[in-house]
Amino acid sequence: MDKIMVTTKMLKKLINEKNILELRNIFDEYNGVDIAEIASSLTVPELLFIFKTVPPSDTAEMFTYLEHDVKKKLINDLSGEQLGNLLEFIYNDDIVDFIQEMPSNLVRKILKSAHKETRNEVNLLLNYAPNSAGSIMTTEYIELKSFDSVSEAINKIRKFGREAETISYLYIVDDKRLLVGSLKLKELLIADEKEVVNDIMDTNFVSVTTHDDQEEVAQVFKKYDMSTLPVTTDDGRLVGIITFDDIIDVIEEETTEDIHKMAGVAALDEQYIKTSNVTLARKRLTWLLFLMVSATLTGLIINGYEGLLTHLPVLSIFVPMLMGTAGNAGSQVSVLIIRALALEEISESDYFIVVRKELGVALIVGGVLSVIAFIWIMFQFLTGMISSSWANTFEREVLVAFVVALSLYITVLFSKTIGATLPILAKKLNIDPALMASALVTTIADSLAIIIYFVLALSILGNFF
């Protein structure tokens, strides 16, 4: 059939008409990802009709991209035979991805329905620690022997290539299954058929072990610009590979988690729109309570200088500006440092370089802000926007503006230093640097700003009362 725009309405019409031939043609023509998006509005009975009438080889990819709740209902309603046939066309690492989110009764059904070889491979992957290289790898890959000829290697690809997740990279093992080299498909195809794999393979390969953290694996992909990465046991035996599509999911997951932490929110287990209000509140309350209690420190500091504010109430006008600037200055740095640490642009050993750089930035930024603040405060005094019974002379107005500007300058210096220090300190202590983000930095910087402000005010203006 001609390739036309498929819509949910069209799918519903074909299902209602039981037009199986046309449905199968659509699945032949379109990518499973696109069909999953179109089919997301179908009811479970309508989806069941598709899975029961369209060959599993065509519906398997669509299944992996359906929403979790939809998968759960389909697995519950499909017969054991239908489910088993479907699983045969889904890569084992993808089965592991959705089986980990299923209730125990459906996990049992999936494993019982899966063919023996698939069940054994899935059980193997499920035994690896969550978020490890072993938990995201696939065991469906092409493995060659070092003594294979090019002709034998090509025949293996023809025989097993359809079952492999990728054939762009091939991995070579010795008779003890130790990984000894890698080979691009292109290099294999242009080699002479009589050559031996051992002579054309690349022995300068990069690999990870099953227990390596998935975030570290993502960094290896980025560093070496790879599309596939072999996974070995501690003693170097090849057990699987990780493909780039899996690592994209990891990067998205880790980045989302860091963003949540930087906002003072615990990571969500489901999509935002599907997360209940109670769960959203629970994920946020811990940090909000911590920040609320810690923010009382600022109030205690202000209370400690009650006598100063009683004599010079004009000082209270500039407290919000100082606190806001302090928090913003620290947050800017912390976000940059957290991201640089995540991308491995810097490490803990670069601490003094980072602080020196940020102090240089702070000298410039603080100088500009303090000059502008001084001019703006004087403008407010001279135009009557701010009036004070104490600052009733030009000299006193200048002194107040000077105290605020100087406090701002010193505060920016300290805030930038704090913003650079906390994430690197967290990394050094094996704590996620994202936890030391804007919310915590702002609270500390605010308290420090108030102390600096009142100490300077008392030192410079204290002689006048």
C-alpha positions in Angstrom: 0.0 0.0 0.0 1.1 3.6 -0.5 2.6 5.1 2.6 0.0 7.4 4.0 -0.3 9.3 7.3 -1.6 6.9 9.9 -3.7 8.2 12.7 -5.3 6.8 15.9 -8.7 7.2 14.2 -7.5 5.1 11.2 -6.3 2.3 13.5 -9.5 2.3 15.4 -11.5 2.0 12.1 -9.3 -0.9 10.9 -9.7 -2.7 14.2 -13.5 -2.2 14.3 -13.7 -3.5 10.7 -11.3 -6.4 11.6 -9.2 -5.4 8.6 -6.2 -7.6 9.5 -4.5 -7.3 6.1 -4.4 -3.5 6.2 -3.2 -3.5 9.8 -0.3 -5.8 8.9 0.6 -3.6 6.0 0.8 -0.6 8.3 3.2 -2.4 10.6 5.3 -3.4 7.6 5.5 0.2 6.5 6.0 2.1 9.7 8.6 2.2 12.5 7.5 0.6 15.8 8.3 3.8 17.7 5.9 5.9 15.5 3.2 3.3 15.7 3.5 3.1 19.6 3.0 6.9 19.7 -0.1 6.7 17.5 -1.5 3.7 19.3 -1.1 5.2 22.7 -4.7 6.4 22.7 -6.1 2.9 21.8 -7.9 1.0 24.5 -6.4 -2.2 25.8 -9.0 -4.4 23.9 -8.0 -2.6 20.7 -4.3 -3.2 21.4 -5.0 -6.8 22.2 -6.6 -7.2 18.8 -3.5 -5.9 17.2 -1.1 -8.2 19.2 -3.3 -11.2 18.5 -3.6 -10.6 14.7 -0.4 -9.0 13.6 2.8 -11.1 13.7 4.9 -10.6 16.9 7.9 -9.9 14.7 6.1 -6.7 13.7 4.6 -5.7 17.0 7.5 -6.4 19.3 9.2 -3.0 18.8 6.0 -1.2 19.4 5.4 -3.1 22.6 8.7 -1.9 24.1 7.7 1.8 23.6 4.3 1.5 25.1 3.6 3.1 28.5 4.3 1.0 31.6 0.6 0.7 32.6 -0.4 -0.4 29.1 2.4 -3.0 29.0 1.2 -4.3 32.4 -2.4 -4.8 31.2 -1.3 -6.4 27.9 0.9 -8.9 29.7 -1.9 -9.7 32.0 -4.4 -10.3 29.2 -2.2 -12.1 26.6 -2.0 -15.8 26.7 1.2 -17.5 27.8 1.9 -18.7 24.2 1.2 -15.2 22.7 3.4 -13.6 25.3 6.2 -16.1 24.8 6.1 -15.6 21.0 6.2 -11.8 21.5 9.2 -12.0 23.9 11.2 -13.9 21.3 11.4 -10.7 19.2 12.3 -8.4 22.0 15.9 -7.9 23.0 16.8 -9.4 26.4 18.0 -6.1 27.9 14.6 -4.5 26.9 12.8 -7.3 28.6 14.8 -6.7 31.7 14.0 -2.9 31.5 10.2 -3.5 31.8 10.2 -6.6 33.9 11.9 -4.8 36.8 8.8 -2.5 37.0 6.2 -5.3 37.0 4.4 -6.8 40.0 5.6 -10.2 41.1 2.7 -12.1 39.6 3.4 -10.7 36.1 7.1 -11.3 36.5 6.3 -14.9 37.1 4.1 -15.0 34.0 6.7 -13.4 31.8 9.5 -15.8 32.9 7.1 -18.8 32.6 6.0 -17.8 29.1 9.5 -17.0 27.8 11.3 -19.7 25.9 14.0 -21.4 27.9 17.0 -19.7 26.4 15.4 -16.2 26.8 14.4 -17.0 30.4 17.9 -18.0 31.3 19.4 -14.9 29.7 16.9 -12.6 31.4 17.4 -14.3 34.8 21.2 -13.7 34.3 20.7 -10.0 33.7 18.3 -9.6 36.6 21.0 -10.9 39.0 23.2 -7.9 38.3 23.0 -4.9 40.7 20.7 -2.1 39.6 22.3 0.7 37.6 25.3 -1.4 36.9 26.8 -2.2 33.5 25.6 -5.8 33.8 22.0 -4.6 34.4 21.8 -2.6 31.1 23.9 -4.9 28.8 22.5 -7.3 26.2 23.7 -10.8 25.7 22.6 -10.8 22.1 25.8 -10.0 20.1 28.2 -11.6 17.6 31.2 -13.3 19.1 34.1 -14.5 16.9 37.0 -16.7 17.7 40.5 -15.3 17.2 41.4 -18.3 14.9 38.3 -17.8 12.7 39.0 -17.0 9.1 37.3 -14.0 7.5 35.1 -16.4 5.6 34.0 -18.2 8.7 33.4 -15.0 10.5 31.1 -13.7 7.8 29.2 -17.0 7.8 28.6 -16.6 11.6 27.2 -13.1 11.0 24.8 -14.5 8.4 23.7 -17.2 10.7 23.3 -15.3 14.0 23.2 -11.6 12.8 19.4 -11.4 12.9 19.3 -12.3 16.6 22.1 -9.8 17.5 21.2 -6.3 18.7 24.0 -4.9 16.5 26.6 -6.2 14.1 28.5 -3.0 13.5 31.1 -4.1 16.0 32.2 -7.7 16.5 34.1 -9.0 19.5 36.8 -11.6 19.5 37.5 -14.1 22.3 40.1 -16.8 22.8 39.4 -20.5 23.7 38.8 -19.4 27.3 36.3 -16.8 26.3 38.6 -14.0 27.3 38.1 -10.8 25.3 41.1 -10.3 23.1 40.0 -7.8 20.4 37.3 -6.0 18.5 36.6 -5.7 14.8 34.4 -3.3 12.8 32.1 -4.9 10.3 33.6 -2.7 7.6 37.1 -4.0 8.2 35.9 -7.6 8.1 34.0 -7.1 4.8 37.0 -5.6 2.9 39.5 -8.2 4.2 40.6 -11.1 2.2 38.4 -14.2 2.9 41.5 -16.3 3.8 42.8 -13.9 6.4 42.5 -14.9 10.0 40.5 -12.7 12.4 43.5 -12.5 14.8 45.5 -10.7 12.1 42.9 -7.9 11.4 41.3 -7.4 14.8 42.0 -4.3 17.0 43.7 -5.3 20.3 43.6 -1.8 21.6 39.9 -2.0 22.7 38.0 -0.4 25.6 35.7 -2.4 27.8 33.8 -2.2 31.1 33.1 -4.8 33.8 29.6 -5.9 34.9 29.7 -4.1 38.2 30.8 -0.7 36.8 28.2 2.0 37.5 26.1 3.0 34.5 27.0 6.7 34.9 30.7 5.7 34.5 29.8 3.6 31.5 28.2 6.7 29.9 31.4 8.7 30.5 33.4 5.9 28.7 31.0 6.2 25.7 31.5 9.9 25.6 35.2 9.9 26.1 35.9 7.3 23.4 33.0 8.3 21.1 31.8 4.7 20.9 28.5 3.2 19.7 29.0 -0.2 21.3 30.9 -1.2 24.4 31.9 -4.8 25.4 31.2 -5.9 29.0 33.4 -8.4 30.8 33.7 -10.2 34.1 36.5 -9.1 36.5 38.8 -11.7 34.9 38.1 -10.4 31.3 35.6 -12.9 30.0 33.1 -11.4 27.5 29.5 -11.6 28.8 27.6 -8.9 26.9 27.6 -5.6 25.1 26.0 -2.2 25.8 24.7 -0.3 22.8 24.4 3.5 22.3 20.5 3.4 22.5 20.7 2.0 26.0 23.3 4.5 27.2 21.1 7.4 25.9 18.4 6.2 28.3 21.0 6.2 31.1 22.1 9.7 30.3 18.5 10.9 30.3 17.8 9.2 33.6 21.0 10.5 35.3 20.5 14.0 34.0 16.8 14.1 35.2 17.9 12.8 38.6 20.6 15.5 38.9 18.1 18.2 37.9 15.6 17.0 40.5 18.3 17.0 43.2 19.5 20.5 42.2 15.9 21.7 42.7 15.7 20.0 46.1 13.3 17.3 44.9 13.8 13.5 45.3 13.9 11.7 41.9 10.5 10.7 40.5 9.9 7.0 39.7 7.3 7.7 37.1 6.5 10.5 34.6 5.5 13.8 36.3 1.9 13.7 34.9 1.4 10.2 36.2 2.8 10.8 39.6 0.1 11.3 42.3 -0.1 14.5 44.3 0.7 12.7 47.5 3.9 11.2 46.0 5.0 14.6 44.6 4.4 16.2 48.0 6.4 13.4 49.7 9.3 13.8 47.3 9.5 17.6 48.0 8.8 17.8 51.7 12.1 16.5 53.1 14.2 19.2 51.4 11.6 21.9 52.1 11.6 21.0 55.8 15.4 21.0 55.9 15.6 24.4 54.1 12.8 25.9 56.2 14.6 24.9 59.4 18.0 26.0 58.2 16.6 29.3 57.0 15.6 30.1 60.6 19.4 30.6 61.1 19.1 33.8 59.1 16.3 34.9 61.4 18.4 34.1 64.5 21.3 36.2 63.1 19.0 39.2 62.4 17.6 38.8 65.9 21.1 39.0 67.3 21.5 42.4 65.8 18.1 43.7 67.0 19.8 46.6 68.9 21.5 47.8 65.7 18.3 47.7 63.7 16.5 49.6 66.5 18.9 52.5 66.1 19.3 52.2 62.4 16.1 50.7 60.9 17.2 52.0 57.4 19.6 49.0 57.3 16.7 46.6 57.0 15.7 48.0 53.6 18.8 46.5 52.0 18.6 43.0 53.6 16.5 41.4 50.8 18.9 42.7 48.1 22.0 41.4 49.9 20.5 38.0 50.6 19.1 37.7 47.0 22.4 38.6 45.4 24.4 36.3 47.7 22.2 33.3 46.9 22.2 34.0 43.2 26.0 34.4 43.1 26.5 31.1 44.8 23.9 29.3 42.8 25.5 30.4 39.5 28.8 28.9 40.4 27.4 25.7 42.0 25.4 24.8 38.9 28.4 25.3 36.6 30.7 23.3 38.9 28.2 20.4 39.3 27.9 20.2 35.5 31.6 20.4 35.0 32.1 17.6 37.5 29.4 15.5 35.7 31.2 16.0 32.4 34.6 15.3 34.0 35.8 18.6 32.8 37.2 19.1 36.4 38.0 16.8 39.3 38.6 17.2 43.0 42.3 17.8 42.4 41.3 21.0 40.5 39.8 22.6 43.6 42.3 25.4 44.0 42.3 26.2 40.3 38.5 26.5 40.4 38.5 28.7 43.5 41.2 30.9 42.1 39.2 31.3 38.8 36.0 32.0 40.7 37.6 34.6 42.9 38.9 36.3 39.8 35.3 36.3 38.4 34.0 37.5 41.8 36.4 40.4 42.0 35.0 41.7 38.6 31.3 40.9 39.3 31.4 42.1 42.9 33.2 45.3 41.9 30.6 46.1 39.2 27.6 45.2 41.4 28.9 47.2 44.4 29.5 50.3 42.3 26.1 50.1 40.8 24.5 49.4 44.2 26.3 52.5 45.7 25.0 54.7 42.9 21.5 53.3 43.0 21.2 53.8 46.8 22.5 57.3 46.6 20.0 58.0 43.9 17.2 56.7 46.1 18.3 58.9 49.1 18.7 62.0 47.0 15.3 61.6 45.2 13.4 60.8 48.5 12.6 57.2 47.5 14.3 56.2 50.8 13.9 58.4 53.9 15.5 57.8 57.3 15.4 59.8 60.5 19.1 58.8 61.1 20.5 59.1 57.6 19.4 62.7 57.3 22.6 64.2 56.1 24.6 63.6 52.9 27.5 62.2 54.9 25.4 59.6 56.6 23.7 58.7 53.4 27.1 58.1 51.8 28.1 55.9 54.8 25.0 53.8 54.5 25.5 53.3 50.8 29.2 52.5 51.3 28.3 49.9 54.0 25.8 48.2 51.7 28.1 48.3 48.7 31.1 46.9 50.6 28.9 44.2 52.2 27.8 43.3 48.7 31.3 43.1 47.4 32.6 40.8 50.2 29.4 38.7 50.1 29.9 38.0 46.4 33.5 36.9 47.0 32.4 34.4 49.7 29.3 33.2 47.9 31.3 32.4 44.8 33.8 30.5 46.9 31.0 28.5 48.7 29.4 27.7 45.4 32.6 26.3 44.1 33.6 24.5 47.3 30.5 22.5 48.2 30.0 20.4 45.0 33.7 19.5 44.9 33.7 18.7 48.7 30.7 16.5 48.1 32.5 14.7 45.2 35.5 14.2 47.5 33.2 12.6 50.2 31.5 10.4 47.5 28.2 12.3 47.8 26.3 13.3 44.7 27.4 16.9 44.0 23.9 17.7 42.7 22.8 17.7 46.4 25.0 20.8 46.9 23.0 22.8 44.4 21.2 26.2 44.5 18.9 25.5 47.5 21.6 24.6 50.0 24.1 27.1 48.6 21.5 29.9 48.8 20.7 29.2 52.4 24.4 29.3 53.5 25.1 32.4 51.4 22.1 34.2 52.8 23.3 33.7 56.4 26.8 34.7 55.5 25.6 37.8 53.8 23.6 39.0 56.9 26.6 38.4 59.2 29.0 40.4 56.9 26.4 43.2 56.5 25.7 43.6 60.2 29.4 43.3 61.3 30.4 46.0 58.8 27.5 48.2 59.8 28.4 47.9 63.5 32.0 48.6 62.8 31.5 51.6 60.5 28.3 53.1 61.8 28.5 52.0 65.5 30.3 55.2 66.5 27.2 57.3 65.5 24.9 56.0 68.2 
